[in-house]
Amino acid sequence: ATVNLHAVEFQRVNETPNRYAYQLLVGGRLPEGTNAVKFTVAASNDAHVGLSGVSTGHHGEKNELVLGGWGNTQSVIRGATQGPELVRVDTPNLLSRSEARPLWISWSDHHLRVGKGTVVGQDEFMRVPLEHGHTTPFKYMLASTGFGSTGDWVVTECLKDGEGDESCTA
């Protein structure tokens, strides 16, 4: 087994109600230079993540990731809140209300990627290129549930080029 001495476990839990309204995760801004986040979510469906370089509001500029949407059958990445889909993939039973599922998101090499598990880069299931309009480094991570689902979120690690950052939830 490999031990990452830079990995830091956090216990900050954010609960999202059955209401489609984004709220900040990670206690505010992501640490400077962050380009990947590991987290768990327990939700029956529709775990939404917003990544933004400038906005903390529900309708502000962001990339929107819908995880386990459409009755926990599909996931998408959008360039804006409820914007056109950039990619849609089948993800049956990606989420569980009774089990916190580990997921990761990374944004490096001009791509936004999403995967399952605790190792960034493994079990990737969605990817889109980051276009010129979305090259601002992401500074905020927001979360929402709704559409019949509540969620329990734990951000477990922020990474800068593969190295953990203990200020993730500062």
GUTORLUM-49931 format. One record per atom (N, C-alpha, C): x, y, z; chain. Coordinates in steps of 0.1 Angstrom, whole numbers, plus 5000, padded with zeros to 4 digits. Each point is the difference from the previous one (the first is absolute). Layout:
BEGIN
<<X, Y, Z>, 'A'>,
...
This chain:
BEGIN
<<5008, 4988, 5000>, 'A'>,
<<4992, 5012, 5000>, 'A'>,
<<5009, 5012, 5000>, 'A'>,
<<4996, 5010, 4992>, 'A'>,
<<5007, 5013, 5000>, 'A'>,
<<4994, 5010, 5009>, 'A'>,
<<5008, 5007, 5008>, 'A'>,
<<4995, 5010, 5009>, 'A'>,
<<5004, 5013, 4995>, 'A'>,
<<4991, 5009, 4998>, 'A'>,
<<5002, 5014, 4996>, 'A'>,
<<5001, 5009, 5012>, 'A'>,
<<5012, 5004, 5004>, 'A'>,
<<5002, 5008, 5012>, 'A'>,
<<4994, 5014, 4998>, 'A'>,
<<4996, 5004, 4988>, 'A'>,
<<4994, 5013, 4998>, 'A'>,
<<4985, 4999, 5001>, 'A'>,
<<4994, 4988, 5001>, 'A'>,
<<4986, 4999, 5000>, 'A'>,
<<4995, 5004, 5014>, 'A'>,
<<4989, 5008, 5000>, 'A'>,
<<4994, 5005, 5013>, 'A'>,
<<4985, 4997, 4999>, 'A'>,
<<4996, 4993, 5010>, 'A'>,
<<4985, 4997, 5001>, 'A'>,
<<4993, 5012, 5007>, 'A'>,
<<4989, 5004, 4995>, 'A'>,
<<4992, 5011, 5006>, 'A'>,
<<4987, 4994, 5004>, 'A'>,
<<4994, 5006, 5010>, 'A'>,
<<4987, 4996, 5005>, 'A'>,
<<4989, 5010, 4997>, 'A'>,
<<5003, 5010, 4993>, 'A'>,
<<4990, 5011, 4997>, 'A'>,
<<4989, 4993, 4991>, 'A'>,
<<4988, 5000, 5006>, 'A'>,
<<4988, 4994, 4993>, 'A'>,
<<4991, 5011, 4996>, 'A'>,
<<4996, 5000, 4988>, 'A'>,
<<4990, 5010, 4995>, 'A'>,
<<4987, 4992, 4996>, 'A'>,
<<4989, 5004, 5005>, 'A'>,
<<4987, 4994, 4997>, 'A'>,
<<4993, 5009, 4990>, 'A'>,
<<4995, 4994, 4989>, 'A'>,
<<4993, 5008, 4991>, 'A'>,
<<4985, 4995, 5000>, 'A'>,
<<4991, 5009, 5000>, 'A'>,
<<4986, 4996, 5001>, 'A'>,
<<4994, 4996, 4986>, 'A'>,
<<4988, 4995, 5000>, 'A'>,
<<4993, 4996, 4988>, 'A'>,
<<4995, 5013, 4993>, 'A'>,
<<5009, 5009, 4996>, 'A'>,
<<4998, 5012, 4994>, 'A'>,
<<5012, 5004, 4991>, 'A'>,
<<4997, 5002, 4988>, 'A'>,
<<5011, 5003, 4990>, 'A'>,
<<5004, 5015, 5003>, 'A'>,
<<5010, 5001, 5009>, 'A'>,
<<5006, 5013, 5003>, 'A'>,
<<5014, 4998, 5005>, 'A'>,
<<5010, 5005, 4992>, 'A'>,
<<5014, 4997, 5003>, 'A'>,
<<5004, 5007, 5013>, 'A'>,
<<5009, 4993, 5008>, 'A'>,
<<5007, 5006, 5011>, 'A'>,
<<5014, 4996, 5000>, 'A'>,
<<5009, 5008, 5006>, 'A'>,
<<5014, 4998, 5000>, 'A'>,
<<5004, 4988, 5007>, 'A'>,
<<5009, 4992, 4995>, 'A'>,
<<5007, 4989, 5007>, 'A'>,
<<5014, 5006, 5003>, 'A'>,
<<5008, 4993, 5007>, 'A'>,
<<5014, 5003, 5003>, 'A'>,
<<5001, 5013, 5008>, 'A'>,
<<4989, 5004, 5007>, 'A'>,
<<5001, 5011, 5009>, 'A'>,
<<5003, 5013, 4993>, 'A'>,
<<4998, 5001, 4987>, 'A'>,
<<5003, 5013, 4992>, 'A'>,
<<5009, 4997, 4989>, 'A'>,
<<5011, 5007, 4999>, 'A'>,
<<5009, 4999, 4988>, 'A'>,
<<5009, 4987, 5001>, 'A'>,
<<5002, 4994, 4989>, 'A'>,
<<5010, 4989, 4999>, 'A'>,
<<5014, 5006, 5002>, 'A'>,
<<5009, 4992, 5005>, 'A'>,
<<5014, 5005, 5002>, 'A'>,
<<5006, 5004, 4986>, 'A'>,
<<5008, 5010, 5000>, 'A'>,
<<5006, 5005, 4987>, 'A'>,
<<5007, 4988, 4993>, 'A'>,
<<4998, 4999, 4988>, 'A'>,
<<5006, 4990, 4992>, 'A'>,
<<4994, 4986, 5000>, 'A'>,
<<4989, 4998, 5007>, 'A'>,
<<4993, 4987, 5000>, 'A'>,
<<4995, 4997, 4986>, 'A'>,
<<5003, 4987, 4996>, 'A'>,
<<4995, 4996, 4987>, 'A'>,
<<4994, 4986, 5001>, 'A'>,
<<4996, 4995, 5012>, 'A'>,
<<4993, 4988, 5002>, 'A'>,
<<4994, 5000, 5014>, 'A'>,
<<4988, 4994, 5001>, 'A'>,
<<4993, 4999, 5013>, 'A'>,
<<4995, 4985, 5001>, 'A'>,
<<5002, 4994, 5011>, 'A'>,
<<4994, 4987, 5004>, 'A'>,
<<4989, 5003, 5010>, 'A'>,
<<4989, 4993, 4998>, 'A'>,
<<4989, 5002, 5009>, 'A'>,
<<4991, 4987, 5001>, 'A'>,
<<4991, 5000, 5010>, 'A'>,
<<4990, 4989, 5000>, 'A'>,
<<4986, 5007, 5000>, 'A'>,
<<4991, 4993, 4995>, 'A'>,
<<4986, 5005, 5001>, 'A'>,
<<4991, 4988, 5002>, 'A'>,
<<4990, 5002, 5009>, 'A'>,
<<4989, 4990, 5002>, 'A'>,
<<4987, 5007, 4995>, 'A'>,
<<4995, 4996, 4989>, 'A'>,
<<4988, 5006, 4994>, 'A'>,
<<4993, 4989, 4991>, 'A'>,
<<4987, 5000, 5000>, 'A'>,
<<4994, 4990, 4991>, 'A'>,
<<5000, 5003, 4986>, 'A'>,
<<5002, 5013, 4996>, 'A'>,
<<5001, 5005, 4986>, 'A'>,
<<5003, 5015, 5000>, 'A'>,
<<5004, 5005, 4988>, 'A'>,
<<5001, 5014, 4998>, 'A'>,
<<5009, 5007, 5010>, 'A'>,
<<5013, 4995, 5001>, 'A'>,
<<5010, 5008, 5007>, 'A'>,
<<5007, 5009, 4990>, 'A'>,
<<4998, 5013, 5002>, 'A'>,
<<5005, 5010, 4991>, 'A'>,
<<5012, 5007, 5006>, 'A'>,
<<5010, 5002, 4992>, 'A'>,
<<5012, 5007, 5004>, 'A'>,
<<5002, 5012, 4990>, 'A'>,
<<5003, 5011, 5006>, 'A'>,
<<5003, 5012, 4992>, 'A'>,
<<5014, 5004, 5003>, 'A'>,
<<5008, 5002, 4989>, 'A'>,
<<5014, 5005, 5001>, 'A'>,
<<5001, 5014, 4994>, 'A'>,
<<5005, 5009, 5007>, 'A'>,
<<5000, 5014, 4995>, 'A'>,
<<5013, 5007, 5003>, 'A'>,
<<5004, 5009, 4992>, 'A'>,
<<5012, 5008, 5003>, 'A'>,
<<4996, 5013, 5005>, 'A'>,
<<4987, 5004, 4999>, 'A'>,
<<4996, 5013, 5004>, 'A'>,
<<4988, 5001, 5008>, 'A'>,
<<4992, 4990, 5001>, 'A'>,
<<4986, 5002, 5006>, 'A'>,
<<4998, 4990, 5011>, 'A'>,
<<4992, 5004, 5010>, 'A'>,
<<4996, 4991, 5010>, 'A'>,
<<4985, 4999, 5000>, 'A'>,
<<4993, 5006, 4990>, 'A'>,
<<4985, 5000, 5000>, 'A'>,
<<4995, 4989, 4991>, 'A'>,
<<4987, 4997, 5002>, 'A'>,
<<4993, 4989, 4993>, 'A'>,
<<5001, 5002, 4985>, 'A'>,
<<4997, 5012, 4996>, 'A'>,
<<4999, 5002, 4985>, 'A'>,
<<5013, 5006, 4994>, 'A'>,
<<5010, 5001, 5008>, 'A'>,
<<5013, 5006, 4995>, 'A'>,
<<5007, 4991, 4990>, 'A'>,
<<5011, 5006, 4995>, 'A'>,
<<5007, 4993, 4990>, 'A'>,
<<5007, 4987, 5006>, 'A'>,
<<4997, 4989, 4995>, 'A'>,
<<5006, 4988, 5005>, 'A'>,
<<4999, 4988, 4990>, 'A'>,
<<5009, 4990, 5001>, 'A'>,
<<4997, 4987, 4994>, 'A'>,
<<4992, 4992, 5009>, 'A'>,
<<4989, 4994, 4995>, 'A'>,
<<4991, 4992, 5008>, 'A'>,
<<5002, 4985, 4997>, 'A'>,
<<5002, 4992, 5011>, 'A'>,
<<5001, 4986, 4998>, 'A'>,
<<4988, 4994, 5007>, 'A'>,
<<4992, 4992, 4993>, 'A'>,
<<4988, 4993, 5005>, 'A'>,
<<5004, 4986, 5001>, 'A'>,
<<5001, 4995, 5013>, 'A'>,
<<5004, 4986, 5002>, 'A'>,
<<4988, 4992, 5005>, 'A'>,
<<4997, 4989, 4992>, 'A'>,
<<4988, 4992, 5004>, 'A'>,
<<4987, 5006, 4997>, 'A'>,
<<4999, 5008, 4990>, 'A'>,
<<4987, 5007, 4996>, 'A'>,
<<4991, 4990, 4994>, 'A'>,
<<4988, 5005, 4997>, 'A'>,
<<4990, 4992, 4992>, 'A'>,
<<4998, 4986, 5007>, 'A'>,
<<4997, 5001, 5014>, 'A'>,
<<4997, 4988, 5007>, 'A'>,
<<5012, 4992, 5003>, 'A'>,
<<5012, 5006, 5001>, 'A'>,
<<5013, 4993, 5003>, 'A'>,
<<5004, 4991, 4988>, 'A'>,
<<4998, 5005, 4988>, 'A'>,
<<5003, 4992, 4988>, 'A'>,
<<5010, 5007, 4991>, 'A'>,
<<5002, 5013, 5001>, 'A'>,
<<5008, 5007, 4991>, 'A'>,
<<5008, 5012, 5007>, 'A'>,
<<5011, 5004, 4994>, 'A'>,
<<5007, 5011, 5005>, 'A'>,
<<5004, 5009, 4988>, 'A'>,
<<5001, 5013, 5003>, 'A'>,
<<5003, 5010, 4989>, 'A'>,
<<5010, 5010, 5006>, 'A'>,
<<5007, 5007, 4990>, 'A'>,
<<5007, 5012, 5003>, 'A'>,
<<4994, 5011, 4991>, 'A'>,
<<4998, 5011, 5006>, 'A'>,
<<4994, 5012, 4993>, 'A'>,
<<5010, 5011, 5002>, 'A'>,
<<4999, 5010, 4991>, 'A'>,
<<5009, 5012, 5000>, 'A'>,
<<4994, 5011, 5009>, 'A'>,
<<4987, 4998, 5005>, 'A'>,
<<4994, 5010, 5008>, 'A'>,
<<4988, 4993, 5007>, 'A'>,
<<4995, 5006, 5011>, 'A'>,
<<4989, 4995, 5007>, 'A'>,
<<4988, 4997, 4990>, 'A'>,
<<4996, 4988, 5000>, 'A'>,
<<4989, 4996, 4990>, 'A'>,
<<5003, 5003, 4986>, 'A'>,
<<5013, 5002, 4997>, 'A'>,
<<5004, 5003, 4986>, 'A'>,
<<5000, 4988, 4991>, 'A'>,
<<5004, 5002, 4988>, 'A'>,
<<5001, 4988, 4990>, 'A'>,
<<5010, 4990, 5005>, 'A'>,
<<4997, 4987, 4998>, 'A'>,
<<5008, 4989, 5004>, 'A'>,
<<5013, 5000, 4991>, 'A'>,
<<5011, 4999, 5007>, 'A'>,
<<5013, 4998, 4992>, 'A'>,
<<5003, 4985, 4998>, 'A'>,
<<4995, 4992, 5010>, 'A'>,
<<5002, 4986, 4999>, 'A'>,
<<4989, 4993, 5009>, 'A'>,
<<4995, 4989, 4996>, 'A'>,
<<4990, 4992, 5008>, 'A'>,
<<5004, 4986, 4999>, 'A'>,
<<5001, 4993, 5012>, 'A'>,
<<5004, 4986, 5000>, 'A'>,
<<4990, 4992, 5009>, 'A'>,
<<4998, 4987, 4997>, 'A'>,
<<4992, 4992, 5008>, 'A'>,
<<5008, 4996, 5013>, 'A'>,
<<4994, 5002, 5011>, 'A'>,
<<5007, 4997, 5013>, 'A'>,
<<4989, 4994, 5010>, 'A'>,
<<4995, 4988, 4996>, 'A'>,
<<4990, 4994, 5008>, 'A'>,
<<5005, 4997, 5014>, 'A'>,
<<4992, 5004, 5010>, 'A'>,
<<5003, 4997, 5014>, 'A'>,
<<5013, 5006, 5005>, 'A'>,
<<5004, 5012, 4994>, 'A'>,
<<5012, 5007, 5004>, 'A'>,
<<5000, 5004, 5015>, 'A'>,
<<4988, 5004, 5004>, 'A'>,
<<4998, 5005, 5014>, 'A'>,
<<4992, 4991, 5008>, 'A'>,
<<5001, 5002, 5014>, 'A'>,
<<4992, 4992, 5009>, 'A'>,
<<4997, 5010, 5012>, 'A'>,
<<4988, 4999, 5005>, 'A'>,
<<4996, 5008, 5011>, 'A'>,
<<5006, 4994, 5013>, 'A'>,
<<5001, 4987, 5000>, 'A'>,
<<5004, 4993, 5012>, 'A'>,
<<5016, 4998, 5001>, 'A'>,
<<5007, 5003, 4990>, 'A'>,
<<5014, 4999, 4999>, 'A'>,
<<5007, 5012, 4994>, 'A'>,
<<5009, 5006, 5007>, 'A'>,
<<5008, 5011, 4995>, 'A'>,
<<5009, 4995, 4989>, 'A'>,
<<4998, 5004, 4988>, 'A'>,
<<5008, 4995, 4989>, 'A'>,
<<5012, 5010, 4997>, 'A'>,
<<5012, 4995, 4999>, 'A'>,
<<5012, 5008, 4997>, 'A'>,
<<5000, 5004, 4985>, 'A'>,
<<5003, 5013, 4997>, 'A'>,
<<5001, 5005, 4987>, 'A'>,
<<5012, 5010, 4999>, 'A'>,
<<5004, 5003, 4989>, 'A'>,
<<5011, 5010, 4998>, 'A'>,
<<4997, 5008, 4988>, 'A'>,
<<5005, 5013, 5000>, 'A'>,
<<4999, 5009, 4989>, 'A'>,
<<5014, 5006, 4998>, 'A'>,
<<5004, 5001, 4988>, 'A'>,
<<5013, 5006, 4997>, 'A'>,
<<4999, 5010, 4988>, 'A'>,
<<5008, 5010, 5000>, 'A'>,
<<5000, 5010, 4989>, 'A'>,
<<5015, 5003, 4998>, 'A'>,
<<5006, 4993, 4991>, 'A'>,
<<5014, 5003, 4996>, 'A'>,
<<5001, 4996, 4985>, 'A'>,
<<5011, 5003, 4994>, 'A'>,
<<5002, 4997, 4986>, 'A'>,
<<4988, 5004, 4991>, 'A'>,
<<4994, 5011, 5004>, 'A'>,
<<4989, 5006, 4992>, 'A'>,
<<4988, 4991, 4999>, 'A'>,
<<4998, 4991, 5010>, 'A'>,
<<4988, 4991, 5000>, 'A'>,
<<4994, 5000, 5014>, 'A'>,
<<4987, 4999, 5000>, 'A'>,
<<4993, 4997, 5013>, 'A'>,
<<4996, 4986, 5000>, 'A'>,
<<5004, 4993, 5010>, 'A'>,
<<4998, 4985, 5001>, 'A'>,
<<4993, 4996, 5013>, 'A'>,
<<4992, 4990, 4999>, 'A'>,
<<4993, 4995, 5012>, 'A'>,
<<5001, 4985, 5000>, 'A'>,
<<5002, 4994, 5013>, 'A'>,
<<5002, 4986, 5001>, 'A'>,
<<4995, 4995, 5013>, 'A'>,
<<5000, 4987, 5001>, 'A'>,
<<4995, 4993, 5012>, 'A'>,
<<5012, 4995, 5008>, 'A'>,
<<4999, 4999, 5013>, 'A'>,
<<5010, 4995, 5009>, 'A'>,
<<5008, 5011, 5006>, 'A'>,
<<5012, 4996, 5006>, 'A'>,
<<5008, 5009, 5008>, 'A'>,
<<5013, 5004, 4993>, 'A'>,
<<5002, 4994, 4988>, 'A'>,
<<5013, 5003, 4994>, 'A'>,
<<4997, 5009, 4987>, 'A'>,
<<5005, 5012, 5001>, 'A'>,
<<4998, 5009, 4988>, 'A'>,
<<5006, 4995, 4988>, 'A'>,
<<4993, 4999, 4989>, 'A'>,
<<5005, 4995, 4988>, 'A'>,
<<4996, 4985, 4997>, 'A'>,
<<4995, 4993, 5010>, 'A'>,
<<4995, 4987, 4998>, 'A'>,
<<4985, 5000, 5000>, 'A'>,
<<4995, 4990, 4992>, 'A'>,
<<4985, 4999, 4999>, 'A'>,
<<4993, 5013, 4995>, 'A'>,
<<5006, 5007, 4991>, 'A'>,
<<4994, 5012, 4994>, 'A'>,
<<4988, 4995, 4992>, 'A'>,
<<4989, 5008, 5001>, 'A'>,
<<4988, 4997, 4992>, 'A'>,
<<4995, 5012, 4992>, 'A'>,
<<5005, 5012, 5002>, 'A'>,
<<4996, 5011, 4993>, 'A'>,
<<5012, 5010, 4998>, 'A'>,
<<5000, 5006, 4988>, 'A'>,
<<5011, 5010, 4997>, 'A'>,
<<4995, 5009, 4989>, 'A'>,
<<5004, 5013, 5002>, 'A'>,
<<4998, 5010, 4989>, 'A'>,
<<5012, 5009, 5000>, 'A'>,
<<5003, 5005, 4988>, 'A'>,
<<5011, 5010, 4999>, 'A'>,
<<4995, 5013, 5007>, 'A'>,
<<5009, 5007, 5006>, 'A'>,
<<4996, 5014, 5006>, 'A'>,
<<5003, 5010, 4989>, 'A'>,
<<4989, 5006, 4995>, 'A'>,
<<5001, 5010, 4989>, 'A'>,
<<5006, 5013, 5006>, 'A'>,
<<5002, 5009, 4990>, 'A'>,
<<5006, 5013, 5004>, 'A'>,
<<4991, 5008, 5010>, 'A'>,
<<4987, 4998, 5000>, 'A'>,
<<4991, 5007, 5009>, 'A'>,
<<5001, 4995, 5014>, 'A'>,
<<5006, 4988, 5002>, 'A'>,
<<5000, 4994, 5013>, 'A'>,
<<5014, 4996, 5004>, 'A'>,
<<5010, 5008, 4997>, 'A'>,
<<5014, 4997, 5004>, 'A'>,
<<5003, 5007, 5013>, 'A'>,
<<4992, 5009, 5005>, 'A'>,
<<5002, 5006, 5013>, 'A'>,
<<5002, 4988, 5010>, 'A'>,
<<5010, 5001, 5008>, 'A'>,
<<5002, 4989, 5010>, 'A'>,
<<4988, 4999, 5009>, 'A'>,
<<4995, 4988, 5003>, 'A'>,
<<4989, 4999, 5009>, 'A'>,
<<5004, 5004, 5014>, 'A'>,
<<4992, 5008, 5006>, 'A'>,
<<5003, 5005, 5014>, 'A'>,
<<4989, 4996, 5010>, 'A'>,
<<4989, 4996, 4994>, 'A'>,
<<4988, 4997, 5009>, 'A'>,
<<4994, 4986, 4996>, 'A'>,
<<4996, 4992, 5009>, 'A'>,
<<4993, 4988, 4998>, 'A'>,
<<4987, 5001, 5007>, 'A'>,
<<4989, 4998, 4993>, 'A'>,
<<4987, 5002, 5005>, 'A'>,
<<4993, 4986, 4998>, 'A'>,
<<4989, 4998, 5008>, 'A'>,
<<4993, 4987, 5000>, 'A'>,
<<4985, 5003, 5001>, 'A'>,
<<4992, 4991, 4994>, 'A'>,
<<4986, 5001, 5001>, 'A'>,
<<4994, 4986, 4998>, 'A'>,
<<4989, 4998, 5006>, 'A'>,
<<4992, 4988, 4997>, 'A'>,
<<4986, 5005, 4997>, 'A'>,
<<4991, 4991, 4998>, 'A'>,
<<4986, 5004, 4997>, 'A'>,
<<4994, 4989, 4992>, 'A'>,
<<4989, 5003, 4993>, 'A'>,
<<4993, 4990, 4992>, 'A'>,
<<4997, 4987, 5008>, 'A'>,
<<4996, 5002, 5012>, 'A'>,
<<4997, 4988, 5009>, 'A'>,
<<5011, 4995, 5008>, 'A'>,
<<5011, 5007, 5000>, 'A'>,
<<5012, 4995, 5008>, 'A'>,
<<5006, 5010, 5009>, 'A'>,
<<5005, 4996, 5011>, 'A'>,
<<5008, 5008, 5009>, 'A'>,
<<5014, 4994, 4999>, 'A'>,
<<5010, 5007, 5005>, 'A'>,
<<5014, 4995, 4999>, 'A'>,
<<5008, 5003, 5012>, 'A'>,
<<5010, 4991, 5003>, 'A'>,
<<5010, 5002, 5011>, 'A'>,
<<5013, 5000, 4993>, 'A'>,
<<5008, 5011, 5000>, 'A'>,
<<5012, 5001, 4993>, 'A'>,
<<5012, 5002, 5010>, 'A'>,
<<5011, 4993, 4997>, 'A'>,
<<5012, 5002, 5007>, 'A'>,
<<5012, 5002, 4990>, 'A'>,
<<5006, 5012, 5000>, 'A'>,
<<5012, 5002, 4992>, 'A'>,
<<5012, 4994, 5008>, 'A'>,
<<5006, 4990, 4994>, 'A'>,
<<5010, 4993, 5007>, 'A'>,
<<5014, 5005, 4997>, 'A'>,
<<5002, 5006, 4988>, 'A'>,
<<5014, 5005, 4997>, 'A'>,
<<4999, 5009, 4988>, 'A'>,
<<5008, 5011, 5000>, 'A'>,
<<5003, 5008, 4989>, 'A'>,
<<5014, 4997, 4996>, 'A'>,
<<5002, 5000, 4987>, 'A'>,
<<5014, 4997, 4995>, 'A'>,
<<5005, 5011, 4991>, 'A'>,
<<5013, 5002, 5001>, 'A'>,
<<5007, 5008, 4990>, 'A'>,
<<5010, 4992, 4993>, 'A'>,
<<4998, 4997, 4988>, 'A'>,
<<5009, 4991, 4992>, 'A'>,
<<5003, 4987, 5007>, 'A'>,
<<4990, 4994, 5007>, 'A'>,
<<5002, 4987, 5006>, 'A'>,
<<5003, 5001, 5015>, 'A'>,
<<5004, 5012, 5005>, 'A'>,
<<5004, 5001, 5014>, 'A'>,
<<4988, 5005, 5008>, 'A'>,
<<4998, 4994, 5012>, 'A'>,
<<4988, 5004, 5008>, 'A'>,
<<5003, 5014, 5006>, 'A'>,
<<4989, 5006, 5004>, 'A'>,
<<5001, 5013, 5006>, 'A'>,
<<4991, 5001, 5013>, 'A'>,
<<5006, 5002, 5011>, 'A'>,
<<4992, 4999, 5013>, 'A'>,
<<4991, 5012, 5002>, 'A'>,
<<5002, 5010, 4992>, 'A'>,
<<4991, 5012, 5001>, 'A'>,
<<4987, 4999, 4992>, 'A'>,
<<4997, 4988, 4995>, 'A'>,
<<4989, 4998, 4992>, 'A'>,
<<4987, 5005, 5006>, 'A'>,
<<4997, 4998, 5012>, 'A'>,
<<4988, 5004, 5006>, 'A'>,
<<5001, 5012, 5010>, 'A'>,
<<5011, 5007, 4998>, 'A'>,
<<5003, 5012, 5009>, 'A'>,
<<4990, 5010, 4997>, 'A'>,
